[in-house]
Amino acid sequence: MDIFYRIVSLLGGLALFLYGMRIMGDGLKSSSGGAMKAALARVTTKPVMGFLLGLIVTCMIQSSTATIVLTVGLVGAGFLSFRQSIGIVLGANVGTAITAQIIRLMDLQAGSTSILYFFKSDNLAPLALTIGIILIMFVKKQAAGNAGTICMGFGILFVGLMNMSTAVSTMSDTLSSLLVSFEDNYFLGFLAGVGVTGVIQSSSAVVGILQSIASSVGVSFCGVFAVIIGVNIGDCLTTYLVCRIGARGEQIRVCLVHIIYNVCAAILIFAVITVLRLTGVIGDNLWFAELNSGGVANIHGLFRLVPAVLLLPFSSVFAALAEKIAPDKPLDAEDADIEQNLRDLDMHLIQSPGLALAESEHLIGHMADVSLKNYSASVNQLFDFHEKRDGKIRYREGLLDRMADASNQYIIAVSPHVTLPVDNRTQSFQLRALVAFERIGDLAEDMDDSAKKMYEANSEYSEDAKKELVIATDAVLEILNTTVKAYKTNDIALARKVEPLEEVIDELIEELRSHHVYRMTQHTCDAYRGIEFQNILNYLERISDQCSDLAVYLLGRYDSAIDGREHQYIHDLHHSDDRLYLEDFNASYEKYFSMLKAQAIAEGAVGTEVQAE
């Protein structure tokens, strides 16, 4: 049973190490404020720049897997091309070695009078934990909370390492025998590195275990070099499994490049070490040299850095090979359009609210375009119905529903990671905007349904009614165009023009209803055409209302005095003497009612009397 409790102690230390590394990385990512994600998105086409960027970001967040997952997300979102991502992948491989260099503080030897004594792990860990808990519990600022999280993670990481070191020191004979067996069987050591890393899913943790063993019982170069190479392979396999879930073609190729590179790097290292050993460059003194924690960290770092520098010029070869293994599947025009619109929402980005919400806003902009296109098509159906156009409208409506569902789920998934007020306002606005555009799409489809009923009944509106509908649909097209443009450009001045136009449309629709009522009372319009005419007016008015709502939401996004008080804002605006509002209202009123008046005069109508449908 004694060995069982030792293993439990080792696993407990490993758990603390993994948890500490995770929360330290979370703190570093939060404190960056999205800067590192934005830096990744701005990478140039030069692999060297991508390499340096991947290295720096991974050093910051202490996880090559996190960096590569983020890169996969950026590729899927269209921020990076597949080939731009390769340098970042290679840099991430090197950056993860920084964790081992931090862990080597365990081996620091210094007296209590030396300044270095402060950096010993058994002193640094409790101090970091103390500072961390003070910052988290007693300083009410976001930056302090992030710093406290980093300190807590750092402290927990070292507590876990010390616990592992204590556990492995009690199993010195067993571990020494295991590592000695690797000295004569490098393939076994390699497989052990791959397997253990695959199970633990952290190369830093496995290297940390090796460093703990090195600090407690010592390890030799020949006993661990194959294990470290295996760790590198196991790390990229773990990343592949994480990134592969729900990934698309170019994202899968990023994961494949990671594997291809690490396999080539492993072959290169084995080949170089074999040649150097056979030629005597690596003598027995180095081959059987005892390594401490710092020695393991240095070997790990060299095995990451040297192959990356040597293989970086061949990044285009890795890209070509990945493209052959995972080629793009051909898509027809319709499927390509769907994928182009939906690919922007990549689940790998939800931990980066700034980037994620930028992608969802971009997709909602696509929804705006589709809803506008469907409205225009439905208006055409009122005057010239075509079955083919009907099918296109219904296809686009299905696309709108897909985009609305996907963007809604995506924005909600981002919620746990939203910390900044600006991101919170953006999230609230987007949820409202996608509903507005989805409803506009529904109303456009309703218009098409009404036109289809008229077509199937072999009925049509009179020329007089058609001319009235032209005026009304043109007015709604103007307000919809204005709303879509205001949304896509965040143009506040343009958004302010929506409400006065919406009021004009309300009055215009009411006027057309009075024309309709007159025709009905004079029995000059049959019930069927009258009902459908009334339905169309209702749809147009509701589309106009959605535009009004969206414009006010956009104003509230940038004005806290309006946000949450939209109805009150509209009420106050209607009862004010706001000069710009009145000017826009009068201009739109003159435009559309003069058109209506001109039509009435042309048809010889008096007042609201118009020709029968």
N, C-alpha and C positions, 0 to 999 in steps of 0.2 A: 504493500500500500504506500510505502514511502515514495517510490518512484511516481506513483499516481499523483500525490500531492505536489511533488516537484513540477510535474508537467502542468498541473492546474495553475501553479504559481507562475510558470513561464507563460502560459496562455493569458493569465490575468495581466501580466506585464505587457504582453503584446496588445491586448485589448486597450489598455491605457495609452500605449504608444500610438495606435491607429486613431483612437479618439482624439488624442491631443493634436496629432498631425491634421486631422480633419477640421477641428474647430480653429486651429491656428490659421489654416488656409482660408476658412470662411471669414475670419476677421480681416485677413489681408485683402481678400476680394472685396469685402464691404468697404474697407477704408480707401480702396483705390477709386471709388466713385465712378466706376465704369471706364476710367482712363485706359486701363490696359486692354479692354475689349475694343475700344475705339482705335487704339494703336494697332491692334491686329488687323482691323478693318482697313487701315490706311497703308498696309504693306505694299511695297513696290513689286515690280516683276523680277527684281534681282534676288536670287536665292540667298545671297549673303545677308541682305537686309532682313529677310524672313527668318534666317537662322538666328541672327542676333536678337530679333524680337521674340522668337520662341524661347530662347535661352533666358532672356530677362523676365518674361512673364512667368515662366515656370519657376524661376528662383523666387519670384514674389509669392506665388500661391502654393509652392511646395508640392506640386503634383503635375507630372507630365501627362497623366491621364486627363486631368481637368483641362489642361491647355489644348490637348488634341481634340477632346470632345467639343470644346468651344470652337476650335478651328473647323471641325466638321459641321457645326451649326452655321458658321459664317459662310462656308462654301454652299451649304444647302440654301441659305438665305440670299445668295447672290452677291454678298459683300466681297468674297474672294473667288478667284477661279481655282480650279483644281491644281493647276501648276504653280500658282502663287503660294499655295498652302504647303508645298513640299519643304521649303526652307524652314518654315515654322516647325514642322514635324521633327526635322533633324535637330533644330535648336532645343526643342522640348526634351529630347533624349538626353542632351547634355545638362540642361538646367536642373533636372531632377537629382543630379549628383550633389547639389548643394546641401541636401538634407544630411547626407553622410558626413559632410564637413562640419555641420553643426554638432552632430552626435559625437565627433571626436573630442569634444570638450570633456568627455568622460575621462579621458586619459591625461588630462592636464595635471601636472605635478607642480605644486608650489606651496611654500610655507605660508603660515597665517599672516606674516608680515609683508608678503609680496602682493602687488596689485593683481597678479594673475590668480591669486587665491579666490578672488571675487567670482571668477568665471568657472570655477569647478562646479560640476553638475549638482553635487549634493548641497552646494550653497546657492547656486543660481536658480534651481528648481523651486525651493520654497519661497525665495524672494520674488520670483516671477508670479507665483500663485498669489502671494499676498498683495502685490501691486495690482494684479488683475482683478481680484475680488473687490478691492477698494474702488477701482475705476468703474466697475460694473454697478456696484451697489450704492455708491455715494456721490458719484459725479453724473449729473443728469444731462449729459450731452452725447449726441450720437458719436462724435469722434472719440470721446473718452470710452464709450461702450465698445467701439471697435478695437481700440488699443487694449482695453481690458481683456477682450476675447483673445487677442493675439497672445498676450502674456499668459493667460490661463492655458491656452493650448500649448505654449512653449513649456510651461511648468509641468503639465500633465504628461507631455511627451517624455520629458526627462525622468519623471517618476516611474513611468512605464519601463524606460530603459534600465533604470537602476534595479527595478524589480526583476527584469529579465536577467540582468547580470548576476543578481543574487541567486536566482534559480539555476542558471547554467553553471555557476561555480560549484553547486552541489552535485552536478552531473558531469564533472570534469572527465572522469574515466570513460564514460559512455560516449561523450561528444568527441573526445580526443580519438577514440577508436574509429568513430564514424568518419572524421576528417582524414585520418590516416588512410582509410580505405579509398578515399577520393584521390589520394596522391598516386595511386597505382591504376586507377580507373577513372580517367577524365570524362568518359562518356557518361558514367554513372553520376559523377558530380554535376555534369551539365544537365542531365535529366532531373536531378534533385532540385537544382535551381529553377528549372522551368516549372516543375510540379508544385513546389512550395509556393512560388510566386503566383501561380494560377489559382491556388486555393486561398491564399491570404489576400490576393488582388492588390498587392502593393509592393513594388520593388524596394522602396525605401524601408519598409518594415523588415523585409528579408535581409537586406544589407545591414539594417540595425541589429538584427539577431546575430549576424556574423560578427559585427563589431562588439557586441556584448560577449560573445564567446572569446573573441580575441582579447578583450580586456580581462577576462576571468581566467581562461586556461591557455590562451595563445593559439594561434593558427599559423600554418606555413603558407608561403606563396603557392607552392605546387598543390596544396590541399584545397585552396579556395578559388583559384583563378577560373577554373572550369565552372564552378558554382556561380560565380559572378556573371560569366557569359550567359549561363542558363537563365539567370535572373533577368537579364536584359530581354531575352526572348519571351520569357513568361510575362513580362510587363507589357510587351506589345500585343500578345495574344489576349490579355485581359482587356486592353484598350479596344481591340477589335470587337470583342463581344459586346462591350458597352456601346460603342458607336454604331454597331451594325443594326441595332434595333430600330426599325422604322426608317432606316437610311435609304437614300436614293443613289442612283448610279455614281455620280461624281463624289458623293460622300463615302461610298464604299471604296472607291479608288484611293481616297485619302488614307483610309484604314489599311488598305493593301500596301501602299507605299511604306507605311510604318513597319509592316511586317517584312517586306522585301528588303528594306534598308537594314533592319536589325539582323536578318539572316545573313546578308552580305557582310555586315560588320563582324558577326560571330565567326564566319568563315575566315575573314581577313585576320582577326586576332589569333585564332588557332593556327593559321598558316605562319604568321610572323613569329609567334612564340615557338612553334616547332622548328622553324629555320634557325632562330637565334639559339635555341637549346642545342641543336645538332652541331652548329658551328662553334659552340663554346662561348658565344657572346653572353649568354646567360649561364653563368657557372653555378656550381653547387652552393656557393655562399648565398647567392641570390635565390636560387631555386628552393632551397630548404630554409630560407630566412624566416624567422619568427616575426609575425606582423601583429602590431597592436591595433587599436581602433582606428588611429590615424592612418596606419598603413593600408588597412582595408578600404578606407575612404579614398585614399590616393589611387589605389589600383582601380577601384570602381570609377573614379573620375577620369583616369587615363583611358579606360576601356570605353568610356562614353565620348570623350573629346577627340581622341586621335582618329578613330574611324570616321567621325562626322566631318572633320577637316579634310580627310583624304577622299571621302566619297561625295562631298558636297558638289564638286564639279560634274558628277555623273547623275545629278538629280533628274535631268531630262530622260535619261535611260530608265530610271525607276518609274517615271511617269508613263513612258511608252509601254513598259511591261505591265503596269497596272491597268492601262487602257485596253490592252489585249486580253487580260484576264477578265475584266469587268467592262465590256463595251456597252455603249448606250443602246437601249432597246428602241427600235423605230416606233414613232407615235403618229397617228393620223392627226389631221389639223385640229379637230375638235378636242381630242385628248390632250394634245400639246397645249392648247389654250387653257384647259382646266389645270394642268400641272403647273403651267407658268404662273397662274394666279394663286394657287394653293401652296406652292413650294416655299413661299416667303415665310410661312409660319413653321419654324423649325423648333422642336421641343428642346434641342440642345441649347437654345438661347434663353430659356425662361429664367435662368438664374441671373441674367443680366437685363434688368427691367428696361434700361434705356434703349438698348438694341432691340429687345423683344417688342417693345411698344412701338418703336419706329417701324418694325416689320408689319405689325398688325395695322398700323395707320396706313401703311402703303397698300395693304390688301384691301382695307375699307375704301381706299381711293379707287381700286379696281371695281369694287362693288358700286361705287358712285357712277363710274363709266358704264357699267353694264345696265344699271337701272335707267340711266339716261338713254342708252341705246334702245332698251326695251320700250320706254315711253314713246320715243319717236316712231318705232316700228308699230306700236299699237295705234298711234294716231293715224298712221297710213292705212291701217286695217279698217278704220272707220269709214274711209272714203274709197278704198280699193282693196277688198279682202283677198288674200292669197293663202292657200293651204301651206305652202312652203314657208312663208313668213310666219304663219301660226306655229309651225313646228320649231322654227328658230327662236321665237319668243318663249316657248315652253322650255326649250333647252336652256336658254339663258336664265330663266327663272329657277330651273334646277341648279344651275351653277351658282346663282345668287344664294339659294338656300344652303348649298354646300359651304360657300364662303362665309355666310353668316354663322353657321354652326361651328365651323372650324375656328373663326376669329373669336367668337364668344368663348369657346372652351379654352382657347389659347390665352386670352386676356385674363380669364379667371385663374388659369394655371400660374400666371405670373404673380398673382396677388400675394402669396406668401413671401415673395422676394422684394416687394415694393416697400421702400423705406422713405423715399424723398417725397415731399408734398407735391412737387411738380409732376412726378410719375403717377401719384394718386389721382390728381386732377385729369391727367391725360387718360388714365385707365377709365375713369368715370365718363369722360366725354366720348371715348371710343365705343363704350357699351351702348350709349345713347345713339351715336351716329350709325352704327351698324344696324340697329333696329329701325331707324328712320329709312335708310336706303333699302333695307329688306322689305319694308312695308310699301315703299314707293314701287318696288318691283312687283309686289303682290297686286297693287292697284292697277299697274300697267297691264298685268295679265287679266285682271277683271275687265278692263276696257276691251282687250282682245276677245274675251269670252262674249261680251255683249255684241261686238262686231260679228263674231261667228254665228250667234243666234240670228242676227239680222240676215246674214248671208244664207244660212240654212233655211230660213223662212222665205227666201227669195224676196226680201223687202229691203228698202233703203230710205234714207232720209231725203226730204225734199231739198231742192237747191237752196231755199231760204234757210232751212235748218243747218245745212252743211256750212253755209257762210257764217252762221252764228258759232258753230263748233270750231271753225277755223280761227275765229277771233279768240275764243276761250282757250283752245289748245295752244295757240301761239303765246298767249299770256303765261300759261303754265309752263311752256317750254322755256320762256325767258327766266322765270323764277327758278326753275330747276337747273338751268345752265348757270345762273348766278350762284346758286347754293353749292353746286358741285365745284365750281371754280374757287369759291370762298373756302370750302373745306380743303381742297388740294393745295391751296397756296397759303392757308391760314390768314386770309386777307380780312381784317376786321372791318375796314371801310366798306368792302363789298358785302360783307355779312349784314351791315346796317341797312343796305338797300333792299333786303329781302322783305322785311316786315311791311313797309309802305306798299310794296307791290302786292303782297299777300292780301292786304286790306282792299286794294283795288279789285283783285280777283274775286274776293268775297262779294263785293258790290256788283261786279259784272255777272257772276253766277246767279245772284239774286235777281238781277234784271232779266236774265235769260229764263229764269224760272217763271217770272211774271209773263213773259211771252208765251211760255209753254202753257200756263194756266189759261191765258186768254184763248189760245187755240183749242184747248180742251173744252172750255165753256161754250165756244162757238161751234163745237162739233165739227171742226175742220181738221182734226187730227185723230187718227184711230188710236185705240188704247194701247196696242202692242208697241207701235213706234213711239208713242208718248212715254211709256214706261222705260223703254231703253234709253230714250233721250234724257230722261230724268236721272237714270242710273249713271250715264256718262257725266252729267254735271256733278253728281255726288262724288264720283271718282276723282274728277279734276279738282274739286274743292279740297278733298282729303289729301291729295298730293301736295297742293299748295300749303295746307296746314303742316304737313311733315317738313316741308322746306322751312317754314317759319320756325318750327321747333328746333330744327338743326342749327339754323342761323343764331338763335338765341343761346343755344348750348355752346356754340363757338364763341360768342361774346362772353359768356360766363366762364369759359375756360381761361380767359385772360383778365377777367374783371371779377374780383371776389364780391363786389357789391351786387352783381347779377347772379352769380353762381348760387343755386339753391332758392333763388327768388325770381325765377324766370316769369312766372305768371304775373307777379306783382309788377315786374319791369314792363311787361307788355301793357298791362292796365294803365300804368303811369304814362307810358309813351303815347298811348291813344288819347289821353286826356291832357296832354301837354301841348305847348306851342313850340316844340323843338323845330328849329328852322330847317335843318337838313331833312328831317322826317317829312315835314309838310311839303318841301320842294320836290322830294322824290315821289310823294303820294300824288301831288298835283300833276307832275309830268306824266306819270303812268296813267292816271285817270284820263287826262286829256288824250293820250295816245290811243287807248283802247275804246273809250266811249265815243270818241270822234269817229272811229272806225265803225262802231255799231250804229251811230247816228247816220253816217254816210250810207250804210247799207239800207237803213230804214227809208231814207229819202229816195234812194235808187229804186226801191221796191214800191214806193208810193204809200208807205205805211204812215199812220198818224199815231203819235204817242207811243204806246206799247203795242199797238196793233200791227201784226205782221202777217205775211202771207201764210196760208195753211201749208202744213207739211205734206 
